[in-house]
Amino acid sequence: MKKNKENFVDRVPQICADKKWTVLEDGIVEITVENKGFYNVLAQKFFSKPRYSFIKLDTYGSFVWKQIDGKRTIYEIGKILEENYEEAGTKLYERLCTFFKILENNRYVQTIQK
């Protein structure tokens, strides 16, 4: 039996349609997340927790987020990042794959096989 080995960097990321995000004046991306669900509603009512959370990405994360267009692969985004930030080259694809896995686990993006 042959296993189909897929390379994660060949996947194409897409921002989930229900995610709202803005670019702040300093170029940093801020993602707005609605805190919904039973326990979040309880926390909002009884502990004055906010209905929305605002997640600010760092410089690299913001740059990568702005490159997600539903057409570029993770590898292509990595090449663009490397061209614009030479110092990002250390373990670039390992870090980039971890970043995208975190985004995917939190349902900010979805990645599809090209």
VEXMIRO-707916 format. One record per residue (C-alpha): y, z, x. Coordinates in steps of 0.05 Angstrom, whole numbers, plus 5000, padded with zeros to 4 digits. Layout:
+------+------+------+
!   py !   pz !   px !
+------+------+------+
!    Y !    Z !    X !
...
+------+------+------+
***
This chain:
+------+------+------+
!   py !   pz !   px !
+------+------+------+
! 5000 ! 5000 ! 5000 !
! 5066 ! 4978 ! 5029 !
! 5128 ! 5021 ! 5019 !
! 5194 ! 4987 ! 5006 !
! 5242 ! 5018 ! 5056 !
! 5313 ! 5010 ! 5034 !
! 5371 ! 5022 ! 5080 !
! 5423 ! 5067 ! 5048 !
! 5481 ! 5031 ! 5082 !
! 5462 ! 4968 ! 5045 !
! 5478 ! 5001 ! 4978 !
! 5542 ! 4983 ! 4940 !
! 5582 ! 5043 ! 4915 !
! 5620 ! 5042 ! 4849 !
! 5667 ! 5095 ! 4823 !
! 5641 ! 5124 ! 4758 !
! 5682 ! 5098 ! 4699 !
! 5695 ! 5168 ! 4671 !
! 5728 ! 5194 ! 4735 !
! 5803 ! 5196 ! 4737 !
! 5837 ! 5195 ! 4804 !
! 5906 ! 5185 ! 4833 !
! 5936 ! 5172 ! 4901 !
! 5987 ! 5225 ! 4919 !
! 6052 ! 5209 ! 4956 !
! 6020 ! 5225 ! 5024 !
! 5963 ! 5175 ! 5011 !
! 5911 ! 5229 ! 4995 !
! 5865 ! 5215 ! 4937 !
! 5860 ! 5269 ! 4883 !
! 5801 ! 5266 ! 4835 !
! 5809 ! 5300 ! 4767 !
! 5746 ! 5334 ! 4741 !
! 5741 ! 5361 ! 4671 !
! 5703 ! 5427 ! 4669 !
! 5661 ! 5419 ! 4607 !
! 5596 ! 5449 ! 4584 !
! 5577 ! 5515 ! 4552 !
! 5589 ! 5560 ! 4613 !
! 5654 ! 5526 ! 4631 !
! 5680 ! 5535 ! 4561 !
! 5663 ! 5609 ! 4563 !
! 5697 ! 5616 ! 4631 !
! 5759 ! 5581 ! 4604 !
! 5763 ! 5626 ! 4543 !
! 5746 ! 5693 ! 4573 !
! 5767 ! 5688 ! 4646 !
! 5826 ! 5640 ! 4640 !
! 5793 ! 5587 ! 4683 !
! 5826 ! 5518 ! 4682 !
! 5799 ! 5461 ! 4640 !
! 5810 ! 5412 ! 4697 !
! 5797 ! 5417 ! 4771 !
! 5834 ! 5374 ! 4822 !
! 5794 ! 5354 ! 4883 !
! 5834 ! 5329 ! 4942 !
! 5798 ! 5287 ! 4994 !
! 5816 ! 5289 ! 5067 !
! 5846 ! 5229 ! 5105 !
! 5780 ! 5195 ! 5119 !
! 5752 ! 5209 ! 5050 !
! 5815 ! 5182 ! 5017 !
! 5812 ! 5119 ! 5060 !
! 5738 ! 5108 ! 5043 !
! 5750 ! 5122 ! 4968 !
! 5804 ! 5069 ! 4966 !
! 5755 ! 5018 ! 4997 !
! 5704 ! 5026 ! 4940 !
! 5710 ! 4963 ! 4898 !
! 5639 ! 4953 ! 4872 !
! 5629 ! 4894 ! 4920 !
! 5630 ! 4923 ! 4990 !
! 5569 ! 4957 ! 5018 !
! 5572 ! 5024 ! 5053 !
! 5562 ! 4987 ! 5119 !
! 5622 ! 4943 ! 5106 !
! 5665 ! 5003 ! 5086 !
! 5643 ! 5037 ! 5151 !
! 5665 ! 4976 ! 5192 !
! 5734 ! 4977 ! 5158 !
! 5739 ! 5052 ! 5171 !
! 5721 ! 5042 ! 5244 !
! 5773 ! 4987 ! 5252 !
! 5828 ! 5031 ! 5224 !
! 5807 ! 5098 ! 5254 !
! 5776 ! 5090 ! 5323 !
! 5763 ! 5164 ! 5328 !
! 5718 ! 5162 ! 5266 !
! 5664 ! 5125 ! 5305 !
! 5624 ! 5187 ! 5326 !
! 5561 ! 5187 ! 5282 !
! 5600 ! 5144 ! 5233 !
! 5544 ! 5120 ! 5189 !
! 5507 ! 5186 ! 5188 !
! 5571 ! 5221 ! 5164 !
! 5588 ! 5164 ! 5116 !
! 5519 ! 5166 ! 5084 !
! 5524 ! 5242 ! 5076 !
! 5593 ! 5233 ! 5044 !
! 5566 ! 5182 ! 4994 !
! 5506 ! 5224 ! 4977 !
! 5552 ! 5283 ! 4961 !
! 5595 ! 5237 ! 4918 !
! 5533 ! 5211 ! 4883 !
! 5504 ! 5280 ! 4872 !
! 5569 ! 5303 ! 4840 !
! 5571 ! 5240 ! 4797 !
! 5636 ! 5213 ! 4826 !
! 5604 ! 5148 ! 4847 !
! 5539 ! 5112 ! 4836 !
! 5507 ! 5067 ! 4888 !
! 5465 ! 5007 ! 4872 !
! 5420 ! 4965 ! 4917 !
! 5452 ! 4899 ! 4936 !
+------+------+------+
***
